[in-house]
Amino acid sequence: MHMSTSLTYSLSRQIKPCRNKSSVSSDIVRIKVYLGRRRLNIQLCCHDSKGENMTENENAADEALVFENGPSGDSKDDLPVKVNYDRAMDYLGGFGPWQRRVFFLICLPTGFSAFQAFGIIFIAFEPDVHCRVPQDSFSGLNATPAELLNVTIPWELKDGEWTRSQCKRYSYNMSDTDLHATYGDFMEAHPVANRTQISCDHGYQHDTSEYKSTVVTDWDLVCSESWKVSLAESLWFAGLMVGAVFGGHAADRWGRKPVLLASLAIDYMFGIICAFSPNYAAFVSFRAVIAACTMVSVLVPFVMATELVSPDKRSLVGMVIWIYWAIGYVILSGIAYLIRTWMWLQIAVTMPYLFFISFWWLVPESPRWLISRSRHEEAAAILRSAAEVASVTIPDEVFHDTIPLTQTEEKTKEKEKLYTFVDLFRTPNLRKWTLNIFFNWIVNTLVYYGISLNTAALSGNMYLNFAISGFVEIPAYILSIFILNRFGRRWPLCLMLLFGGVACIVAFFIPKHLGWMTTTLAMTGKFCITASFAVVYVFSAEIFPTVVRQIGIGMSSMSARVGGMVAPFINLLGVYWTPMPYVIFGGTSVAAGLLALLLPETKGKALPATIEDGENFGKEDGIVNEE
């Protein structure tokens, strides 16, 4: 009889006398053999050499093989716990009541993360500014406030338009006659050609009609200090990069739930502390810590969501989670409209994090992660609780899944190994997927944040433009759900990047007096790049093996932050040729779209678990190297 290689066994040896009339010492060896869900109990009685004089009948009785063939359900506690999560979903549903409840909760951090990510647009808003003029210098001059500006602040040609200088003022050798002259007499006595311009030696006068205070107005981050605003944005992306790297490693090593809770707690603490920053250095330092934790609180829920559901539902949850991000985006515009002081705005966008204390009791660990770490008992407990929520019964066989012995040993070694980002590059095909995904993340970040962070520069109301920029993401995500389910990942990613790149390039050539058309094209580009960003998140979660999935997504996000840090410097190239930044953004977007066609399709496929699975992923697409 051929024994299947899927045999799992337990061996128990109990030494006691055989049941015979002689005084011969002997051992009884009992072997329990599990063949699938069937148990065979084999009993052997082994004698030493002194048993030569035993009767034939005694030998026959004691040396008999005793088979007890019965279902293992009679003693299911003897079975090793080995959970099959995919089989459990046959009963829980691919996106059943339990998954929906957990999913709704873990989406909330993503929505609130948009507050922290885009709050800088209002917190570091740069209002109109000009040099502060000593109050007593022109106290006797008979002039209106507007006329006084003409006397004190020069005009400058900027981007083809005349505007008040932000960093210069006029200096006069005032006579007694000047102090009591009319505006007309003063202007005639001091023609523009004879006036001397100096730097703002008495500080700056900021326009407070839009915001009562921002970090720019509080610390005079203008003129020679304006670079500090750009540095603050770059350090934010640096913080995101750190969070992407270390957060990914931490979540793969210590679990999704503890790392998520820790990041949310730190986010809250530093969010409040940041509101009371005494100076610029403290502000950017606290913001960098917030950025790192914000990245973790976005990436970890995304990975948890894709691990919760069946393959055919991954694109759905991958899109819906970003709808929460877009909703947070839109809500932020309303909060910023109501709160015009940066300190209170920072507190307002941080306070909702108190709710996440409840996650300790409400959100379970990812069962897939527990299984990948061979913590089957904990995974089984979570799934039994899930079955109660879903009002279903999961058969015991799901918790005692039979796996071939040699395969089990290999998988155990695979899961117990500690992985690093280097493992993403060890094999040729996985290396290609990784580099391609990295490039897509970089390009998406360049275009997405380039449009989002510049909504204040569009014509019209700043708050309305910001709300529209966030709202346009919602239909982009909803449309992506249907597109991904029908057409897969590769082609939608390709086309969205192509259209977004073209819109980015064309928007630059629209005349300034057609501001509405520029805004429309910018929102079209935002729509396309939003959809492609969501697709690349789903792609990343599906293409990286379980053992390095969080690391892979973390490293992908890290590469994207590099793109965010480089973007301001690309904008500086406009000094040499104005369209250059837009050509780079649009050109790289088109290139990324074409490269997306070289990735394997992941729609409806089982998630790769090991490095070997990841290397062989995409064979059916005919785009992997067979070695």
C-alpha positions as CSV (number, residue, x, y, z in Angstrom):
1,M,0.0,0.0,0.0
2,H,1.4,3.4,-1.0
3,M,1.4,5.9,1.9
4,S,0.8,9.5,0.9
5,T,3.6,12.1,1.5
6,S,1.0,14.2,3.2
7,L,1.3,12.0,6.3
8,T,1.6,13.7,9.6
9,Y,2.3,11.7,12.7
10,S,2.8,11.7,16.4
11,L,4.7,9.0,18.2
12,S,4.2,8.1,21.8
13,R,6.3,5.4,23.6
14,Q,5.0,4.0,26.8
15,I,7.0,1.3,28.7
16,K,5.0,-1.2,30.7
17,P,4.8,-5.0,31.0
18,C,3.0,-7.0,28.3
19,R,-0.1,-8.7,29.3
20,N,1.3,-12.3,29.4
21,K,1.8,-14.9,32.0
22,S,5.6,-14.9,31.9
23,S,7.9,-12.6,33.7
24,V,9.5,-11.5,30.5
25,S,10.1,-7.8,30.3
26,S,8.8,-6.1,27.3
27,D,7.8,-2.7,25.8
28,I,4.6,-1.5,24.3
29,V,5.1,1.0,21.5
30,R,2.0,2.8,20.4
31,I,2.1,4.8,17.2
32,K,-0.7,7.2,16.2
33,V,-0.7,7.9,12.5
34,Y,-2.9,10.6,11.0
35,L,-3.7,10.2,7.3
36,G,-5.7,13.2,6.4
37,R,-8.5,13.3,8.9
38,R,-8.3,9.6,9.7
39,R,-6.3,8.3,12.6
40,L,-4.6,4.9,12.8
41,N,-3.5,3.7,16.3
42,I,-0.8,1.0,15.9
43,Q,0.3,-0.9,19.0
44,L,3.5,-3.1,19.0
45,C,4.6,-5.3,21.8
46,C,8.4,-5.8,21.8
47,H,10.1,-8.4,24.0
48,D,13.8,-8.9,24.8
49,S,15.7,-12.1,24.0
50,K,14.5,-13.8,27.2
51,G,11.1,-14.3,25.7
52,E,12.3,-17.5,23.8
53,N,10.2,-19.8,26.1
54,M,7.0,-17.9,25.6
55,T,4.1,-20.0,24.2
56,E,3.2,-19.6,20.7
57,N,-0.2,-18.2,21.6
58,E,1.3,-15.6,24.0
59,N,3.8,-14.5,21.3
60,A,1.0,-14.2,18.8
61,A,-1.1,-12.2,21.2
62,D,1.6,-9.8,22.3
63,E,3.3,-9.2,19.0
64,A,0.1,-8.5,17.1
65,L,-0.4,-5.2,15.4
66,V,-3.5,-3.5,16.8
67,F,-5.1,-1.0,14.3
68,E,-7.8,1.3,15.6
69,N,-9.2,3.1,12.6
70,G,-11.4,6.0,13.4
71,P,-12.0,9.6,12.7
72,S,-9.6,12.0,14.4
73,G,-12.5,14.0,15.5
74,D,-12.8,11.5,18.4
75,S,-9.7,13.0,19.9
76,K,-9.2,16.3,18.0
77,D,-7.0,17.7,20.7
78,D,-4.3,15.3,19.6
79,L,-4.2,16.9,16.1
80,P,-1.5,19.6,15.5
81,V,-3.0,23.1,15.1
82,K,-2.3,24.3,11.6
83,V,-4.7,26.9,10.3
84,N,-5.6,27.3,6.6
85,Y,-6.8,30.9,6.3
86,D,-7.9,30.6,2.7
87,R,-10.2,27.6,3.7
88,A,-11.5,29.6,6.7
89,M,-12.6,32.3,4.2
90,D,-14.8,29.7,2.5
91,Y,-17.0,29.9,5.6
92,L,-16.3,33.5,6.7
93,G,-16.7,34.9,3.2
94,G,-14.2,36.7,1.1
95,F,-15.4,40.0,2.7
96,G,-17.9,38.9,5.3
97,P,-19.3,40.6,8.4
98,W,-16.2,40.1,10.5
99,Q,-13.8,41.4,7.8
100,R,-16.0,44.4,7.1
101,R,-16.1,45.4,10.8
102,V,-12.3,45.1,11.1
103,F,-11.8,46.8,7.8
104,F,-13.9,49.8,8.7
105,L,-11.9,50.3,11.9
106,I,-8.4,50.0,10.3
107,C,-9.4,52.5,7.5
108,L,-9.9,55.3,10.1
109,P,-6.1,55.9,10.7
110,T,-5.7,56.4,6.9
111,G,-8.4,59.1,6.9
112,F,-6.9,61.0,9.8
113,S,-3.4,60.7,8.3
114,A,-4.5,63.0,5.5
115,F,-5.0,65.7,8.2
116,Q,-1.3,65.4,9.2
117,A,0.0,65.0,5.6
118,F,-1.8,68.1,4.1
119,G,-2.2,70.2,7.2
120,I,1.2,71.8,6.4
121,I,-0.5,73.6,3.4
122,F,-2.5,75.7,5.9
123,I,-0.1,75.6,8.9
124,A,2.8,77.0,6.7
125,F,0.6,79.1,4.5
126,E,2.5,82.1,3.1
127,P,0.3,85.2,3.0
128,D,1.2,88.5,1.3
129,V,4.0,90.2,3.1
130,H,6.0,93.4,2.9
131,C,8.6,95.3,5.0
132,R,7.4,96.7,8.2
133,V,7.9,100.5,8.2
134,P,8.7,102.4,11.5
135,Q,5.5,103.9,12.7
136,D,6.9,107.4,13.4
137,S,8.7,107.7,10.0
138,F,5.7,108.9,8.1
139,S,3.3,109.9,10.9
140,G,2.9,113.4,9.6
141,L,2.5,112.5,5.9
142,N,-1.0,113.2,4.6
143,A,-1.6,109.9,2.7
144,T,-4.1,107.0,2.7
145,P,-2.8,103.4,3.6
146,A,-2.6,102.5,-0.1
147,E,-0.7,105.7,-0.9
148,L,1.6,105.1,2.0
149,L,2.5,101.7,0.5
150,N,3.5,103.5,-2.7
151,V,5.8,105.7,-0.7
152,T,7.5,102.9,1.2
153,I,7.3,99.7,-0.8
154,P,8.7,99.3,-4.3
155,W,7.0,97.4,-7.1
156,E,8.7,94.4,-8.8
157,L,8.0,92.5,-12.0
158,K,7.4,88.8,-11.1
159,D,6.2,86.2,-13.6
160,G,5.1,88.9,-16.0
161,E,3.1,90.8,-13.3
162,W,3.8,93.8,-11.1
163,T,3.6,93.1,-7.4
164,R,4.7,94.7,-4.2
165,S,8.2,93.7,-3.1
166,Q,8.2,91.3,-0.2
167,C,11.8,91.9,0.9
168,K,12.7,95.5,0.1
169,R,11.6,99.0,1.2
170,Y,12.5,102.6,0.3
171,S,14.9,104.5,2.5
172,Y,14.7,108.3,2.6
173,N,16.6,111.2,4.0
174,M,13.5,112.9,5.4
175,S,13.4,116.7,5.8
176,D,10.9,118.6,8.0
177,T,9.0,119.5,4.9
178,D,8.6,115.8,4.0
179,L,7.2,114.9,7.4
180,H,4.2,117.2,6.8
181,A,3.8,117.1,3.0
182,T,0.9,115.8,1.1
183,Y,1.1,112.6,-0.8
184,G,1.4,114.4,-4.2
185,D,4.1,116.8,-3.0
186,F,6.1,113.9,-1.4
187,M,6.0,111.8,-4.6
188,E,7.1,114.8,-6.7
189,A,10.0,115.6,-4.3
190,H,11.2,111.9,-4.3
191,P,10.9,110.4,-7.8
192,V,11.2,106.6,-8.0
193,A,14.5,106.9,-9.9
194,N,16.1,108.7,-6.9
195,R,14.9,106.3,-4.2
196,T,17.2,103.9,-2.4
197,Q,16.0,100.3,-1.7
198,I,17.1,98.5,1.5
199,S,16.3,95.2,3.1
200,C,13.6,94.9,5.7
201,D,15.4,96.2,8.7
202,H,12.4,96.5,11.0
203,G,10.8,93.1,10.3
204,Y,7.8,92.2,8.2
205,Q,4.2,93.1,7.9
206,H,2.1,90.0,7.1
207,D,-1.4,90.0,5.7
208,T,-3.7,88.5,8.3
209,S,-7.0,88.6,6.3
210,E,-6.7,84.9,5.4
211,Y,-4.9,83.5,8.5
212,K,-4.4,85.1,11.9
213,S,-1.1,83.2,12.3
214,T,1.0,80.5,10.6
215,V,4.5,79.3,11.2
216,V,5.6,81.6,8.4
217,T,4.1,84.7,10.1
218,D,5.2,83.7,13.6
219,W,8.8,83.1,12.7
220,D,9.1,85.4,9.6
221,L,10.0,82.5,7.2
222,V,10.2,84.8,4.2
223,C,12.8,86.3,2.0
224,S,16.2,85.1,3.1
225,E,14.5,82.6,5.4
226,S,12.0,81.3,2.9
227,W,14.1,78.3,2.2
228,K,13.1,76.9,5.6
229,V,9.5,76.3,4.4
230,S,10.9,74.1,1.6
231,L,13.2,72.4,4.1
232,A,10.2,71.7,6.4
233,E,8.5,69.9,3.5
234,S,11.6,67.9,2.6
235,L,12.1,66.8,6.2
236,W,8.5,65.7,6.2
237,F,9.2,63.4,3.3
238,A,12.4,62.3,5.1
239,G,10.3,61.3,8.0
240,L,7.9,59.4,5.8
241,M,10.9,57.6,4.3
242,V,12.1,56.5,7.8
243,G,8.7,55.4,8.7
244,A,8.3,53.4,5.5
245,V,11.6,51.5,6.1
246,F,11.6,50.8,9.8
247,G,7.8,50.6,10.1
248,G,7.8,47.8,7.4
249,H,10.5,45.8,9.1
250,A,8.8,46.3,12.5
251,A,5.4,45.2,11.3
252,D,6.8,42.1,9.6
253,R,8.8,41.1,12.7
254,W,6.6,42.1,15.6
255,G,3.2,42.1,14.1
256,R,0.7,44.5,12.4
257,K,-1.3,45.4,15.4
258,P,1.4,46.4,18.0
259,V,3.3,48.5,15.4
260,L,0.1,50.2,14.3
261,L,-1.0,51.0,17.9
262,A,2.5,52.3,18.7
263,S,2.6,54.6,15.7
264,L,-0.8,56.0,16.5
265,A,0.2,56.7,20.1
266,I,3.4,58.5,19.1
267,D,1.5,60.4,16.4
268,Y,-0.9,61.7,19.0
269,M,1.8,62.7,21.5
270,F,4.0,64.5,19.0
271,G,1.0,66.1,17.2
272,I,0.1,67.9,20.4
273,I,3.7,68.7,21.3
274,C,4.2,70.2,17.8
275,A,1.4,72.7,18.4
276,F,3.5,74.3,21.2
277,S,6.8,74.3,19.3
278,P,8.8,77.2,20.6
279,N,10.8,77.7,17.4
280,Y,11.3,76.5,13.9
281,A,13.9,73.8,14.7
282,A,11.5,72.2,17.2
283,F,8.6,72.4,14.8
284,V,10.4,70.6,11.9
285,S,11.8,68.0,14.3
286,F,8.4,67.1,15.7
287,R,6.9,67.1,12.3
288,A,9.5,64.6,11.1
289,V,8.5,62.2,13.9
290,I,4.8,62.7,13.0
291,A,5.6,61.9,9.4
292,A,7.4,58.6,10.3
293,C,4.4,57.5,12.3
294,T,1.9,58.7,9.8
295,M,3.5,56.6,7.2
296,V,3.3,53.5,9.4
297,S,-0.4,54.2,10.2
298,V,-1.1,54.3,6.5
299,L,0.9,51.3,5.3
300,V,0.1,48.9,8.0
301,P,-3.7,49.2,7.7
302,F,-3.4,48.8,4.0
303,V,-1.5,45.5,4.4
304,M,-3.8,44.3,7.0
305,A,-6.8,45.0,4.8
306,T,-5.4,43.0,1.8
307,E,-4.5,40.1,4.2
308,L,-8.0,40.0,5.6
309,V,-9.9,39.3,2.4
310,S,-10.0,36.9,-0.5
311,P,-8.0,37.5,-3.7
312,D,-11.1,38.7,-5.6
313,K,-11.8,41.4,-2.9
314,R,-8.3,42.8,-2.6
315,S,-8.7,45.5,-5.2
316,L,-12.0,46.5,-3.6
317,V,-10.5,47.1,-0.1
318,G,-7.4,48.6,-1.7
319,M,-9.5,51.3,-3.3
320,V,-12.0,51.8,-0.4
321,I,-9.2,52.5,2.1
322,W,-8.0,55.4,0.0
323,I,-11.6,56.8,-0.2
324,Y,-11.1,57.4,3.6
325,W,-7.9,59.3,2.7
326,A,-9.8,61.5,0.3
327,I,-12.6,62.1,2.8
328,G,-10.0,63.2,5.3
329,Y,-8.6,65.4,2.6
330,V,-11.9,67.1,2.0
331,I,-12.8,67.4,5.7
332,L,-9.4,69.1,6.4
333,S,-10.4,72.0,4.1
334,G,-13.4,72.7,6.3
335,I,-11.4,72.5,9.5
336,A,-8.8,74.9,8.1
337,Y,-11.5,77.2,6.9
338,L,-12.9,77.4,10.5
339,I,-9.6,77.5,12.4
340,R,-7.3,80.3,11.2
341,T,-4.6,79.9,13.8
342,W,-1.9,77.3,13.1
343,M,-1.5,76.1,16.7
344,W,-5.2,75.4,17.2
345,L,-5.4,73.8,13.8
346,Q,-2.6,71.4,14.7
347,I,-4.4,70.5,17.9
348,A,-7.7,70.0,16.0
349,V,-6.2,67.6,13.5
350,T,-4.5,65.6,16.2
351,M,-7.2,65.1,18.8
352,P,-9.2,62.4,16.9
353,Y,-6.2,60.1,17.5
354,L,-7.5,59.6,21.1
355,F,-10.2,57.3,19.6
356,F,-7.5,54.8,18.6
357,I,-7.0,53.7,22.2
358,S,-10.0,51.5,21.6
359,F,-8.1,49.6,18.9
360,W,-6.4,47.6,21.7
361,W,-9.7,45.8,22.2
362,L,-11.4,46.2,18.8
363,V,-8.8,45.3,16.2
364,P,-7.2,41.8,16.1
365,E,-3.8,40.9,14.8
366,S,-3.7,39.8,11.1
367,P,-4.4,36.0,11.0
368,R,-2.2,35.7,7.9
369,W,0.7,37.3,9.7
370,L,0.2,35.0,12.7
371,I,0.2,32.0,10.4
372,S,3.3,33.2,8.6
373,R,5.0,33.2,12.0
374,S,3.7,29.7,12.9
375,R,1.5,31.1,15.6
376,H,-1.4,29.0,14.6
377,E,-3.1,28.8,18.1
378,E,-3.5,32.6,18.1
379,A,-4.8,32.6,14.5
380,A,-7.3,29.9,15.4
381,A,-8.6,31.9,18.3
382,I,-9.2,35.0,16.2
383,L,-10.9,33.0,13.5
384,R,-13.2,31.3,16.0
385,S,-14.2,34.7,17.3
386,A,-14.7,35.8,13.7
387,A,-17.0,32.9,13.1
388,E,-19.2,34.0,16.0
389,V,-19.4,37.5,14.5
390,A,-20.4,36.1,11.1
391,S,-22.8,33.6,12.7
392,V,-21.1,30.7,10.9
393,T,-19.4,27.5,12.0
394,I,-15.8,26.8,10.8
395,P,-15.1,23.0,10.8
396,D,-12.3,21.7,12.9
397,E,-10.5,20.4,9.9
398,V,-9.7,24.1,8.9
399,F,-7.7,24.4,12.1
400,H,-5.9,21.1,11.6
401,D,-4.9,21.5,8.0
402,T,-2.8,18.7,6.6
403,I,0.4,19.8,4.9
404,P,3.1,17.5,3.4
405,L,5.7,16.9,6.0
406,T,8.7,18.0,3.8
407,Q,6.8,21.0,2.7
408,T,5.9,21.9,6.3
409,E,9.5,21.8,7.4
410,E,10.5,24.0,4.5
411,K,7.7,26.5,5.1
412,T,8.6,26.6,8.9
413,K,12.2,27.4,8.1
414,E,11.0,30.1,5.6
415,K,8.7,31.7,8.1
416,E,11.1,31.6,11.1
417,K,13.8,33.3,9.1
418,L,14.3,37.1,9.6
419,Y,14.1,38.9,6.3
420,T,15.5,42.2,5.2
421,F,15.1,44.5,2.2
422,V,18.1,42.6,0.6
423,D,15.8,39.6,0.1
424,L,13.8,41.7,-2.4
425,F,16.8,41.6,-4.8
426,R,18.2,38.1,-4.3
427,T,16.3,36.5,-7.2
428,P,16.1,37.9,-10.7
429,N,12.4,38.1,-11.3
430,L,11.5,39.4,-7.9
431,R,14.3,42.0,-8.4
432,K,12.7,43.2,-11.6
433,W,9.3,43.5,-10.0
434,T,10.8,45.4,-7.1
435,L,12.7,48.0,-9.2
436,N,9.7,48.5,-11.4
437,I,7.4,49.1,-8.5
438,F,9.9,51.4,-6.9
439,F,10.0,53.6,-10.0
440,N,6.2,53.7,-10.2
441,W,6.0,54.9,-6.6
442,I,8.6,57.7,-7.2
443,V,6.7,59.0,-10.3
444,N,3.3,58.8,-8.6
445,T,4.7,60.8,-5.7
446,L,6.2,63.5,-7.9
447,V,3.0,64.1,-9.8
448,Y,0.5,63.6,-6.9
449,Y,2.1,65.9,-4.4
450,G,3.2,68.3,-7.1
451,I,-0.5,69.0,-7.8
452,S,-1.8,68.6,-4.3
453,L,0.6,71.0,-2.6
454,N,0.1,73.7,-5.3
455,T,-3.6,74.0,-5.1
456,A,-3.2,77.3,-3.4
457,A,-1.5,78.6,-6.5
458,L,-4.6,77.9,-8.7
459,S,-7.0,80.7,-9.5
460,G,-10.0,81.0,-7.2
461,N,-10.7,80.3,-3.5
462,M,-7.9,78.3,-1.8
463,Y,-10.2,76.3,0.4
464,L,-12.6,75.4,-2.4
465,N,-9.7,74.4,-4.7
466,F,-8.3,72.2,-1.9
467,A,-11.7,70.6,-1.3
468,I,-12.1,69.9,-5.0
469,S,-8.6,68.5,-5.2
470,G,-9.6,66.0,-2.4
471,F,-13.1,65.3,-3.7
472,V,-11.9,64.4,-7.2
473,E,-10.0,61.5,-5.6
474,I,-13.2,59.8,-4.5
475,P,-14.6,59.1,-8.0
476,A,-11.1,58.1,-9.0
477,Y,-11.0,55.4,-6.4
478,I,-14.6,54.3,-7.1
479,L,-13.9,54.0,-10.8
480,S,-10.7,52.2,-10.1
481,I,-12.6,49.5,-8.2
482,F,-14.6,48.5,-11.3
483,I,-11.6,49.0,-13.7
484,L,-9.4,46.7,-11.6
485,N,-12.0,44.0,-11.2
486,R,-12.6,44.0,-14.9
487,F,-9.2,44.8,-16.5
488,G,-6.7,43.8,-13.9
489,R,-3.8,45.9,-12.7
490,R,-1.3,46.4,-15.5
491,W,-3.3,48.2,-18.1
492,P,-5.2,50.5,-15.8
493,L,-1.9,51.5,-14.2
494,C,-0.4,52.1,-17.6
495,L,-3.2,54.2,-19.0
496,M,-3.7,56.3,-15.8
497,L,-0.1,57.3,-15.8
498,L,-0.1,58.1,-19.5
499,F,-3.2,60.3,-19.2
500,G,-1.9,62.0,-16.0
501,G,1.4,62.8,-17.6
502,V,-0.2,64.3,-20.7
503,A,-2.5,66.5,-18.6
504,C,0.5,67.7,-16.5
505,I,2.4,68.8,-19.6
506,V,-0.6,70.4,-21.4
507,A,-1.7,72.4,-18.3
508,F,1.5,74.5,-18.5
509,F,0.8,75.8,-22.0
510,I,-2.7,77.2,-21.1
511,P,-2.7,81.0,-21.1
512,K,-2.9,82.6,-17.6
513,H,-6.2,84.4,-18.4
514,L,-7.8,80.9,-18.9
515,G,-7.4,80.0,-15.2
516,W,-10.5,77.8,-15.1
517,M,-9.0,75.6,-17.9
518,T,-5.7,75.2,-16.0
519,T,-7.6,74.2,-12.9
520,T,-9.7,71.7,-14.9
521,L,-6.6,70.1,-16.4
522,A,-4.9,70.1,-13.0
523,M,-7.9,68.3,-11.5
524,T,-7.9,65.8,-14.5
525,G,-4.3,65.1,-13.8
526,K,-5.1,64.7,-10.1
527,F,-7.9,62.2,-11.0
528,C,-5.6,60.1,-13.1
529,I,-2.6,60.1,-10.8
530,T,-4.9,59.4,-7.8
531,A,-6.2,56.3,-9.5
532,S,-2.7,55.1,-10.5
533,F,-1.4,55.7,-7.0
534,A,-4.2,53.5,-5.6
535,V,-3.4,50.8,-8.2
536,V,0.3,50.8,-7.4
537,Y,-0.6,50.3,-3.7
538,V,-2.7,47.2,-4.6
539,F,0.0,46.0,-7.0
540,S,2.7,46.2,-4.3
541,A,0.5,44.4,-1.7
542,E,-0.1,41.6,-4.1
543,I,3.3,41.1,-5.8
544,F,5.5,40.9,-2.7
545,P,5.6,37.6,-0.9
546,T,4.1,37.5,2.6
547,V,7.4,37.1,4.4
548,V,8.6,40.4,2.9
549,R,5.3,42.1,2.0
550,Q,5.5,44.8,4.7
551,I,9.2,45.3,4.0
552,G,8.5,45.6,0.2
553,I,5.7,48.1,0.6
554,G,7.7,50.0,3.1
555,M,10.7,50.2,0.8
556,S,8.4,51.2,-2.1
557,S,7.0,54.0,0.0
558,M,10.6,55.0,1.0
559,S,11.6,55.3,-2.7
560,A,8.5,57.5,-3.2
561,R,9.6,59.8,-0.4
562,V,12.9,60.2,-2.2
563,G,10.8,61.5,-5.1
564,G,9.0,63.9,-2.8
565,M,12.3,65.3,-1.5
566,V,13.7,65.7,-5.0
567,A,10.5,67.4,-6.4
568,P,11.3,70.9,-5.1
569,F,14.7,70.8,-6.7
570,I,13.2,69.8,-10.0
571,N,11.0,72.8,-9.8
572,L,14.1,75.0,-9.6
573,L,15.0,73.9,-13.1
574,G,12.2,76.2,-14.3
575,V,14.6,79.1,-13.8
576,Y,16.5,77.9,-16.8
577,W,13.6,76.7,-18.9
578,T,10.1,77.3,-17.6
579,P,8.5,74.1,-18.9
580,M,11.3,71.9,-17.7
581,P,9.7,70.6,-14.4
582,Y,6.4,69.8,-16.2
583,V,8.3,68.0,-19.0
584,I,10.1,65.9,-16.4
585,F,7.0,65.1,-14.4
586,G,4.9,64.3,-17.5
587,G,7.8,62.4,-19.2
588,T,8.5,60.2,-16.2
589,S,4.8,59.6,-15.8
590,V,4.6,58.3,-19.4
591,A,7.7,56.2,-18.9
592,A,6.3,54.6,-15.7
593,G,3.1,53.8,-17.4
594,L,4.9,51.9,-20.2
595,L,7.1,50.0,-17.7
596,A,4.0,48.9,-15.8
597,L,3.2,46.5,-18.7
598,L,6.3,44.5,-17.7
599,L,4.8,43.6,-14.4
600,P,3.0,40.3,-13.9
601,E,-0.8,40.5,-13.6
602,T,-2.0,39.8,-10.0
603,K,-5.8,40.0,-10.5
604,G,-7.5,37.1,-8.7
605,K,-4.3,35.2,-7.9
606,A,-3.3,33.8,-4.5
607,L,-0.8,35.9,-2.7
608,P,2.8,34.6,-2.9
609,A,3.9,33.4,0.5
610,T,7.6,32.7,0.2
611,I,10.5,34.1,-1.8
612,E,10.3,31.1,-4.1
613,D,6.6,31.9,-4.7
614,G,7.5,35.5,-5.5
615,E,10.2,34.4,-7.9
616,N,7.8,32.1,-9.8
617,F,4.9,34.6,-9.8
618,G,3.8,35.5,-13.3
619,K,4.8,32.3,-15.1
620,E,1.4,32.1,-16.7
621,D,2.0,35.6,-18.1
622,G,5.1,34.4,-19.9
623,I,7.2,37.3,-18.6
624,V,9.4,35.5,-16.0
625,N,12.9,34.1,-16.5
626,E,12.9,30.4,-16.5
627,E,16.2,29.3,-15.1
